[in-house]
Amino acid sequence: MLPSIKCQSCSINQLCLPVMLVESEIEHLDSIIQRKKPLNKNEMLFRAGDDFEAIYAVRSGCIKSYTISEDGVEQVTGFHLPGEIIGLDAISREMHPSMAKAIETSSVCTIPYSKLEMLSGEIPGLRQQLIRVMSKEIHDDQELMLLLNKKSADERLAAFLMNLSSRFASRGLSRDCFNLTMTRNDMANYLGLAVETVSRLFSKLQDRKYISIKDKEITIEDMTGLSKLAGTRCN
């Protein structure tokens, strides 16, 4: 569908599986990757209970992962940006335990896991990168636990914004000015806060000159202050 897109020319290849691979190895990896038409806003990538057949690398846009409890309550578990891998949590049970959908027009690379597993046996660098990606997912889960265990609602929102700032910066984008494509409802759900609380906190952060907001665009005006509130390092 998108024949012109190759790992070698992709703008995020240094954030994705091709990291640490030489040109010939990237070509092998590229040969198994499927690139389909973009997902529209609210279109599902996979559902809980679907058979595990592939992992997905976000190429553009943003994908939300979430679960639904037995009583129908949604819990947002992550927002995945370009260069990040989705679906690794399905490997052990060979079935997706969560759901994933686009929160804006998004494109993904579909990587059949059986082929990836075979290829990683032939390419040590790819195997190492897979382990690195899995380790990062474990680390991100731990970060989420720390985030949700922070004492105050202010700290949670500040830490969320600082986390996004760092992730955008790693993509060569602005660390102090970016769009929040997720809804206030989704942010509140993810942070374990009420929607009204999140709205109040955004206003509070603006009043304290930490941030400014224009539509969905967030500008961090005081990186040091926001970082201190979040309890994170300001690089």
N, C-alpha and C positions, 0 to 999 in steps of 0.2 A: 504493500500500500504506500509505503514511504521509502522507495528504493534508494533515494539519495542520502538517507541518514545512515551513517556508519559509525562504529565505535571510534575509529581513528579520527573522524572529523567532528565528533560530538563535543560540544562546549563543556560538558560536565564529566568527561571521561576520567578526569583525575579525582573524581569524587566517588566513582562507581567501581564495578568489578575490574575494569582494565588497569587500575592502579597496580604498579609493580610488574606489569607484563611488557614484554618486548613486542615489536611490531608483528612478527610472525604469530605470536601467541594471541595477540588481539584479533588477528584475522581469523584464527580458529574459533575464538569465542564469538566473534561477530557472525560466523556461519550458522550458529544455532539459535541466534536471537530472532524473535518474531516482533515485527513492528506493525501494529494495526492502527486503524483510524483512531483519532483522539476520543477520549471520553467526554461527554457533555456534562455540564453541571448536574449533580445528583445522580449520575449514572453509576451503577454498581460495577466494581472491578471483580469482586467475588463476595459470596455470602457464607455465613457460618454453616458448616455441614457440607460444603462443596468438597469434592475430592481434591486432594493436593496433587497438582500436576506441574506447577511452575512457581517460580518466584518472580517478582516484578520490580523493575528499576524505574523510578519516576524520572521522566525526561523533562517534563515541563508541567506547570500547574501545582496543585496541592491535593493530596489524597487524605481523607479522614479514615482512621480505623476506629472501630467501636464494637461493643458487644451489646446484646439484649438479654436481660435477665428473664427468669421464668415468669415473672409478673409483668413483663413488657417494658421494663425501665431500661433506657439506653445509657450506656457508659462510654464516653469518648476515651480512647486509650492512646491516641496519637495523631499528629498532623505531619504528613510526610512530604518533604520538599524535594526538588530535583537532585538526583544523585543518591537518594536514599532507597534502600531495598525493603520491599514489603512481602510478607508471606512466610518468613522463616519460622514463625511459631507453629506452622502446620507440619513441619518435617516429622516430628516424633510420632504423631497419630495419623499421619497421611490424610489429614482432613483439616480444613480451615476452622479454627475455633472462634474466629471473629469475622467481622464484615469490613469491607473497604469500599468507599465510594468517592468520586470526585466532588470537591466543593467548588471547583471552577473548571473551565475547560482544561483538560489535562491529557498528557500523552505518557504512555509507559512502554518500556521494553519488556516483553514476555520472554522469560528464560526457562525453557523446559528443564525441570530438575534432573530427570534421568540422564539427559544428554550432558547437563552441566556436571553431574557427578562423574560420568565417564571421562569427560574432558579434564576435570580437575585431577584425575589419576594420572593423566599424561603430562599435565603442566603444573609443576610444583608451585610456581608463583600464583596460579589461580587458586590452588588449594589453600595456600597461606592467606590469600585475600578473603576467601570464604570464611575462614576461621576469624579473621580480623573483623569482618562484617557481623558475624554472629556475636563476637565479643562486644562489639559496639552496641548491639541490640540489648544485651544483658546490662551493659552500663547505662543505657538510656532508661531501661526499666527501673534501675536503682535510682537514677536521677529523678524520675517521676515520683517514686516513693518519698524521696527527700523533699521534693517540691510540695507534695500534698501534706507532708507532716510539718511544714513550717508553721510557726506559731500564729502568724497573723495573715489576714487576707491580703494586706498591702504587700507583704513579702512574696506571696504566691504570684500575684500579678506581675510584680517587678521581676521576679525570677523568670517568669514565662517570657516577658519581653526581652530580657537579656539573653535568654536561650535562643530566641529567634534572631536577635541581633548577631550573635556569634555564628549561627548557621548560615545566615545570609552573607556574612563577611567571608566565610570559607568558600563561598561560590563566586567570589570576586565582585559581589554586589555591595551596596552601601550598608554599613552596619548601624547607621543612625537614622536612616529614612527608608521605610519599607511599607508595603501594604499588608493589612490584616484581612485575608480573604475569608477567614472563618467567621461565623456569626457570633454575636455576644452570647447566645444560648450555648453554642458549642464550647466557647472558651470557659463559660461558667461551669458547664458540665465537667470539662476536663480538669478544672482547678478545684472542683468540689465546693463551689460557691453559688449563691443565688444570682440570677441575672441582674437583679436590682443592685446587688452588692458590686458586681463587676462594673456596671455603669457608674455607680457612685465613686468607685476607686479610680476610674479613668478621669473623671472630673477632678478628683483630689490630686492626682498626679499632674494634671494640667495646672491647677491652682498653685502647686508647689514648684512649677516651672521645670519639672523633670521631663515632661513630654509636651508636644503639641499635636493636635489631631485635625485633619482636614479630610472629611468623608472617611475612607478606609485607610488613608495614609497616616502612618505614625512617624513622627520625628522625635528622636531622643535628643532633648536639648541639654540635659545634664547627665552625661554618661557616668561620671564618677558618682554622682548622688544616687542615681538609679541602681548602679552596681552595689553601692554600699547598702541600700535598702534591701536589695535582693540577697545580700550575703555572698556575692560572687566577686571574682577578680575582674578588674577592668583592664583589658590588655590594650 
